[in-house]
Amino acid sequence: MSHSFRSLVVKKDNDRFDISIEDRKIDDLPDGDLLIRVEYSSLNYKDALSASGAKGVTKDYPHTPGIDAAGIVEESKDKEFPVGSTVIVTGFDLGMNTSGGFSEYIRVPSQWAIKCPDGLSTKESMMIGTAGLTAGLAVASMENKCDLKGTKTIVSGATGGVGSIGVNLLSHLGSEVTAITGKMDEKGLLMELGASEVIDRNKFVESTRAPLNRGMYNAALDVVGGPILSSIIASMHYGGVITTCGNVGGPNFETTVFPFILRANSLIGIDSAGCPIEDRKIIWEHFSSDWELNGLEKMSKTVELENMIPEIQKILKGKQIGHVLLKL
């Protein structure tokens, strides 16, 4: 197959990074077991870092970002994925140093793919994407510690991709959710997604007494890091579980041993890029069955390839609301 297709391409010129839409050839793609015609992708913070040349994300340019992709297998070297299979690929090296999902085609190892579960379309899977997979892994970690029904949970970065799905999912599972945000003008959206209370992030930090505040929450999903995570750790009930998966508020946080040795709190790191494929399958099956969400359309904005460039700039400035879905 040698026909051309369209991709978002980032080029490096000295210290400047330029983004454009270009025609490429199938032969330009890396080796792999599966050639996939991408139907949908989604925008994540890591994609924006790759597109802007952030150190430690992507090594070689020109490059196509996009750590998410869902579509149809057009060529296969793996009998587990026959031609015509509908598949989801998230994380691993996709969109990092392997040509990613902001493109009409990708070629990847079959070990990176899972079959799209029955009842979940490629569009719905990318409305969830890596953001939802991350939120799902966090919620699964919470469920290993407690029954979420009737609990009080707190979610930081609540208007972003991970946070908004976290709010929606935790509410769906019967938890009373407090959302922390720096975008109080989006309070109505967060209440629609299931939040019982919405707190301004600065007020939350200012009102927290560290290292131990009054215990208020059974579980937490932190997407932000920094002072927000410090305040969340101080605010947990006995036996509380804190999951953390982001650092947009800074990679460093302050705490002491007291929340852990006096309240038996747990701090669990969440990584979706390198987690085992079997764990991913479990989360995707949940999203196609008992975790089926009603708020995906409210959380998603659909754009085409040309419109991804301003969305990348928006997420870098911390102005993204919900989840950006790319239709190819």
RANOR-V368826 format. One record per residue. N is the residue number from 1. SS is DSSP state (alpha for helix, beta for strand, coil for the rest). PSI is psi in degrees with one decimal (none if undefined). D_CENTER is the distance of its C-alpha to the mean C-alpha in Angstrom with 1 decimal. Layout:
BEGIN
N/SS/PSI/D_CENTER  N/SS/PSI/D_CENTER
END
This chain:
BEGIN
1/coil/126.3/32.6  2/coil/9.1/32.9  3/coil/166.0/32.0  4/beta/160.6/29.9  5/beta/166.9/26.4  6/beta/140.8/24.4  7/beta/153.1/21.6  8/beta/126.4/20.1  9/beta/131.9/21.7  10/beta/126.3/21.5  11/beta/146.3/24.9  12/beta/128.9/26.2  13/beta/97.6/29.6  14/coil/-115.0/30.6  15/coil/9.5/28.2  16/beta/142.8/27.0  17/beta/122.2/24.0  18/beta/138.6/24.6  19/beta/134.7/22.4  20/beta/167.8/24.1  21/beta/126.0/24.1  22/beta/157.9/26.3  23/beta/133.8/28.0  24/beta/168.1/27.5  25/beta/149.0/29.2  26/alpha/-38.5/28.0  27/alpha/-16.1/30.0  28/alpha/-17.3/27.8  29/coil/154.6/24.9  30/coil/166.0/24.7  31/coil/154.6/26.3  32/coil/168.1/24.5  33/coil/-28.4/25.3  34/beta/126.4/23.5  35/beta/121.4/23.8  36/beta/127.3/21.3  37/beta/112.2/21.8  38/beta/129.2/18.4  39/beta/-37.8/18.4  40/beta/150.1/14.9  41/beta/-173.9/11.9  42/beta/160.6/9.1  43/beta/127.9/8.7  44/coil/160.7/6.3  45/alpha/-37.8/8.3  46/alpha/-33.3/9.2  47/alpha/-41.8/10.7  48/alpha/-37.1/12.7  49/alpha/-43.3/13.9  50/alpha/-40.6/15.1  51/alpha/-20.1/16.7  52/coil/4.6/18.5  53/coil/24.1/19.8  54/coil/135.8/18.3  55/coil/141.8/20.1  56/coil/0.2/18.8  57/coil/-63.9/16.0  58/coil/133.8/18.2  59/coil/-43.5/21.8  60/coil/137.7/23.6  61/coil/153.0/23.9  62/coil/152.0/24.3  63/beta/148.1/20.8  64/coil/114.0/18.3  65/coil/-176.8/14.6  66/coil/90.7/11.8  67/coil/-0.6/9.6  68/beta/145.8/9.3  69/beta/144.7/12.6  70/beta/135.4/14.6  71/beta/-155.8/18.3  72/beta/133.5/21.8  73/beta/123.3/23.5  74/beta/-25.6/26.6  75/beta/139.9/27.9  76/beta/139.1/27.5  77/coil/10.7/29.2  78/coil/118.4/27.8  79/coil/-18.3/29.6  80/coil/-17.7/26.7  81/coil/76.4/25.0  82/coil/158.2/27.9  83/coil/135.0/28.0  84/coil/-10.9/26.6  85/coil/143.4/23.9  86/beta/123.7/20.6  87/beta/159.6/17.8  88/beta/133.6/14.0  89/beta/124.2/13.0  90/beta/143.1/9.6  91/coil/-141.4/9.8  92/coil/-127.6/13.3  93/coil/4.3/15.0  94/beta/129.8/13.9  95/coil/-1.8/13.7  96/coil/-72.7/14.8  97/coil/-0.7/18.4  98/beta/133.2/18.5  99/coil/126.0/18.7  100/coil/-165.5/15.4  101/coil/-3.0/14.3  102/coil/57.3/15.6  103/beta/150.3/18.9  104/coil/-17.0/21.0  105/beta/147.1/21.3  106/beta/156.9/19.8  107/beta/125.6/21.7  108/beta/161.3/20.1  109/coil/144.3/21.4  110/alpha/-22.3/21.5  111/alpha/-12.7/20.1  112/alpha/-11.4/16.6  113/beta/150.2/16.9  114/beta/152.0/17.0  115/beta/136.9/19.0  116/coil/123.0/17.4  117/coil/150.3/18.8  118/coil/138.4/21.7  119/coil/0.2/21.0  120/coil/117.4/17.6  121/coil/166.6/17.9  122/alpha/-35.9/16.0  123/alpha/-48.3/15.3  124/alpha/-39.4/14.0  125/alpha/-35.1/11.8  126/alpha/-17.9/10.1  127/alpha/-27.6/10.1  128/alpha/-59.7/7.8  129/alpha/-163.8/6.2  130/alpha/-35.7/3.8  131/alpha/-47.7/1.6  132/alpha/-38.3/5.3  133/alpha/-43.0/6.3  134/alpha/-47.4/5.2  135/alpha/-40.5/7.0  136/alpha/-41.6/9.4  137/alpha/-38.4/10.4  138/alpha/-45.3/11.0  139/alpha/-38.8/13.1  140/alpha/-37.9/14.8  141/alpha/-37.8/15.8  142/alpha/-44.8/17.2  143/alpha/-24.5/19.1  144/coil/-20.5/20.7  145/coil/-29.5/22.3  146/coil/158.5/23.2  147/coil/119.2/23.5  148/coil/-19.8/21.2  149/coil/125.2/23.6  150/coil/1.8/25.6  151/coil/171.3/23.6  152/beta/123.6/22.5  153/beta/160.4/19.0  154/beta/139.4/17.4  155/beta/126.4/13.9  156/coil/163.9/13.5  157/coil/41.1/11.8  158/coil/-20.7/12.2  159/coil/-6.9/12.2  160/coil/-177.2/8.9  161/alpha/-53.5/5.8  162/alpha/-47.1/4.9  163/alpha/-43.9/8.6  164/alpha/-39.7/10.0  165/alpha/-37.1/8.9  166/alpha/-45.3/10.0  167/alpha/-48.6/13.2  168/alpha/-44.2/13.8  169/alpha/-44.9/13.5  170/alpha/-39.5/15.5  171/alpha/-43.1/18.0  172/alpha/-33.9/18.3  173/coil/6.0/19.2  174/coil/14.4/22.0  175/coil/150.9/20.8  176/beta/113.1/22.0  177/beta/129.0/19.0  178/beta/127.5/19.5  179/beta/131.5/17.0  180/beta/133.1/17.3  181/beta/155.6/16.8  182/coil/2.8/18.6  183/coil/72.8/18.9  184/alpha/-17.3/21.5  185/alpha/-9.5/22.5  186/alpha/17.2/19.4  187/alpha/-40.5/20.9  188/alpha/-42.6/22.0  189/alpha/-44.0/18.6  190/alpha/-36.3/17.3  191/alpha/-38.2/20.5  192/alpha/-36.4/20.1  193/alpha/-11.5/16.8  194/coil/0.2/18.8  195/beta/138.4/19.0  196/beta/-26.5/22.6  197/beta/144.8/22.7  198/beta/126.4/21.0  199/beta/135.8/21.9  200/beta/134.6/22.1  201/alpha/-38.1/20.4  202/alpha/-40.9/23.6  203/alpha/-35.8/25.8  204/alpha/-47.4/23.7  205/alpha/-44.7/24.2  206/alpha/-29.3/27.8  207/coil/-1.5/28.7  208/coil/130.1/27.5  209/coil/116.4/30.2  210/coil/153.5/29.1  211/coil/-11.0/29.3  212/coil/118.4/29.8  213/coil/-177.9/29.5  214/coil/132.0/30.4  215/coil/121.8/28.2  216/coil/-23.3/26.2  217/beta/144.7/23.1  218/beta/-30.0/22.7  219/beta/157.1/19.0  220/beta/145.0/16.2  221/beta/108.3/12.4  222/beta/123.8/12.4  223/coil/-4.2/9.6  224/coil/-41.4/12.6  225/coil/-162.7/15.1  226/alpha/-148.9/18.6  227/alpha/-29.9/21.2  228/alpha/-45.9/18.8  229/alpha/-40.1/18.0  230/alpha/-44.6/21.8  231/alpha/-36.3/22.7  232/alpha/-46.0/20.4  233/alpha/-37.7/22.0  234/alpha/-13.3/25.4  235/coil/13.3/24.8  236/beta/146.8/24.2  237/beta/170.2/26.8  238/beta/133.4/28.6  239/beta/12.6/26.5  240/beta/152.5/23.2  241/beta/126.2/19.9  242/beta/124.3/17.3  243/beta/139.8/13.9  244/beta/137.5/12.3  245/coil/10.3/9.2  246/coil/167.7/9.7  247/coil/27.4/12.9  248/coil/-21.3/13.1  249/coil/4.8/16.2  250/coil/145.8/17.6  251/coil/-14.5/17.5  252/coil/143.0/20.7  253/coil/160.7/21.5  254/coil/137.3/24.8  255/coil/-177.2/26.0  256/coil/-177.6/28.9  257/coil/-14.4/29.6  258/alpha/-42.3/30.8  259/alpha/-22.5/27.7  260/alpha/-36.6/27.5  261/alpha/-17.6/31.3  262/coil/-25.5/32.4  263/coil/2.4/29.6  264/coil/36.3/28.3  265/coil/154.4/24.7  266/beta/137.1/22.0  267/beta/117.2/19.2  268/beta/124.0/16.6  269/beta/139.5/14.1  270/coil/125.6/10.8  271/coil/124.7/9.8  272/coil/-18.8/8.0  273/coil/-40.9/9.6  274/coil/8.9/13.0  275/coil/150.7/13.2  276/coil/147.5/16.2  277/alpha/-33.3/16.2  278/alpha/-37.3/18.0  279/alpha/-38.7/15.4  280/alpha/-44.3/12.9  281/alpha/-40.9/15.8  282/alpha/-45.5/16.4  283/alpha/-43.9/13.0  284/alpha/-36.4/13.3  285/alpha/-39.8/16.9  286/alpha/-47.2/16.1  287/alpha/-23.3/14.0  288/coil/-2.2/17.1  289/coil/-99.5/19.6  290/coil/-15.0/19.7  291/coil/20.6/16.2  292/coil/123.2/16.8  293/coil/143.7/15.6  294/coil/-10.5/17.9  295/coil/8.7/15.7  296/alpha/-42.4/13.5  297/alpha/-38.5/16.0  298/alpha/-32.4/16.3  299/alpha/-11.4/12.6  300/beta/141.3/12.7  301/beta/123.7/14.8  302/beta/129.7/16.1  303/beta/163.2/17.5  304/coil/174.3/19.4  305/alpha/-44.2/19.5  306/alpha/-29.9/21.9  307/alpha/0.9/19.9  308/alpha/-28.4/16.8  309/alpha/-50.2/18.8  310/alpha/-29.5/19.2  311/alpha/-35.0/15.5  312/alpha/-44.1/14.7  313/alpha/-36.6/17.5  314/alpha/-44.9/16.2  315/alpha/-32.7/12.8  316/alpha/-28.5/14.9  317/coil/4.4/17.2  318/coil/24.2/14.8  319/coil/7.2/15.8  320/coil/137.9/12.8  321/coil/125.6/13.0  322/coil/-139.7/10.5  323/beta/131.8/8.8  324/beta/119.5/10.8  325/beta/129.2/12.0  326/beta/121.3/14.2  327/beta/125.5/17.4  328/coil/none/19.5
END
